[in-house]
Structures are given as C-alpha cells and as structure tokens.
C-alpha cells in the first residue's frame, strides 16, 4: 500500500519554523501535487517524506508504517529531482540499473526491470546511448526510468520539468499523466507552476508560509477557493481583485460598492457582516465583461484599455479603472471590438463574483 499519512508534522531550522504542523492524508494510487510560491515549504515537505530531511515533530506514515526514523532506502519511495543526476560515463541502461545493482538484484531481474521501464517510457532505442547524446526530455525520461525499476510504493517528483523548454514541459506532462494511469502508483509532485498542478493532479495541496491553505481537486480549488491566497494563486491569468464595501445582504445576494461608487451584486452569503464592512471582490478574467458601450439600465464601471493582445483564438484586454488598484485582466472573445486606448464599460456577473472578508476568507456563494 502506498498511502501517506502526515500528522502534526513540523520542520524547523534552528528558530525558523518552515513547516508549521501539517495534517494530510494521501490515498494509495493518488496523484497529489504540492503547489505554492518559492519558499513556502513544499520541497521541504517532500524531502521530509523522502527521509532527506529530519522531521522536528509529528508523525509520517507510509503504507501504515511509522517511518520518522526509517532511512530513505527502506521507505519504499523513489525520487526524481529537478536535476537529472545521471552518471555521464554510463549508458542509459546502466544508469537505470545502477540502483538495482547496489541492492544486489540478479542480472535477470535487472534486465527485466530495465526492459519494462524502457517500454513504458518508450526509450528502448536509447538504452545504449550516453547521457550527453540525449535531449533534456530524454534525460528526464531516463531519470524517471531509474525510479520505475525500483518498483516503489510512492514516487516523489521535485519540480522535474523546470529545466525543460515550454513545448517539452507540455509533452512531459502528458507522459507523466499516462505513466500514472499505467502504473497506478502513488505519486507526489512538487511545483510552483499552477498550470502543471491543474493538469496533473487528482488533488492539489496549496501551501503558503509552511501551512496548508486548501486541499481539493483542481476544479474545486478553481471554482471554490477557500481564501484570497488560493483564489489568486490558482488560475492563469490570475483572478482580478477589487476593494469594496458591503451595502446590504439578503437571500444569498450581497450588494457591494466599488471604490468609484459602482454598485455590484454578488451571489454570496454576507449575513452577519455589518453594512460598511470592507470586503474584496474577486472575478476571474473569463467572467469579467468589457464592452464599448454601456447597456441601457446597467451600472457598469468605467475603464480604459491599456493593452489589447489579439492571439487569434482569444483576446486579452488589460485595463485600468478607477474602481481598481491594479490592472484588470479580461479574457475576451476574439471578436471583441475593444483595442488599445479605447474606453470600456465593465460588467460583473453576480453568479461569477467572489467576496472575501477582511481576514481574506471566502464568503459562501449564494
């Protein structure tokens, strides 16, 4: 069994608390991604699971067994690092077989394991090459193959695609998803790239400053963020935020007023909050609407297009508005007539807006 259970796990370096008491259960066969900004503690958590960092306190169980003091080689895990760390003087086959040789496996076992891993990763023609004769994507496949031959209960990936170019990263994401479907083994993956997290994970663990902000499926985090941090981190381009004040609430509908006085209705439960409470309004770029003219009877917010990016299948509009402290991003239809320098009228659909309280917690949507 490759389930991983973390209970009240802490990690400190002297007086610096990096992980602040984390609780998490990863089911056998799941593909879980740790995501967060640089320095949030995600790689430290992965290294604690691997046994490369000593846990300060708490419990870590793999397959139900307490492994706090178990050496890395005995934990039933295999790790793929950001750097490929291949031996330059060895062939691909020798690199993949090296760990099994150290473990004392027979030649027949090694040959069978290498052959199976090479077939899964489609690198059979490369087995006699040296690493210098491989591309970056091929080297990463070899590093993954070296992990596969060990038949671990848990695979650990520490930003394995960050050294690849954009096209190769997309290709390798597809390969990793296919690999997970074929092996059906628990995989834990660390990245700062939320696009990787969204495309690979069964569940995403969002980490910030050594704490878990939210755990859920990619779509759950996208559509129901627990707080401002998750809402701003998940999604590309990121969610737009505007400061506002509550004017009233009834029947799952809140009325707020933006900085420039524009009223906006939001399907959110604001009961219990006093009128005048400062809130944050959030709306994703694909839901914020911009038009060249104001619709009759509407209360649009005025804005101005600073830059229009016409990409063929989609247009990105970057706008300034008196209601916003930062530039707003709109993911618009390619036929949208607005262009750089144009005046615009912004509309906020009630069912696609989010409200966050003064502490940054999301209000329940109505």
ABEGO torsion letter per residue (X at the ends): XABBBBBGBBBBBEABBABAGBBBBBBBGBBBBBBEBBGAGAAAAAAAAAGABBBABEBBBBGGBBAAABBAAAAGBBBBBABAGBBAABBAAAAAAAAAAAAGBBAAAAAAAAAAAAAAAGAAAAAABBAAABBAAAAAAAAAAAAAAAGBABBBBBGAAAABBAAAAAAAAAAAAAAAAAAGBBBBBBBABAAAAAAABABBBBBBGGBBABBEBAAAAAABBABAAAAAABEOBBBBBBBBBBAEBBGGBBBBBBAAGBBBBBBBBABGBBBGBBBBBBBBAAABBBBABBBBGBBBBBBBBABBBBAGABBBBBBBBAABABBBBBBBBAABABBBGBBBBBBBBAAABBBBBAAGBBBBBX
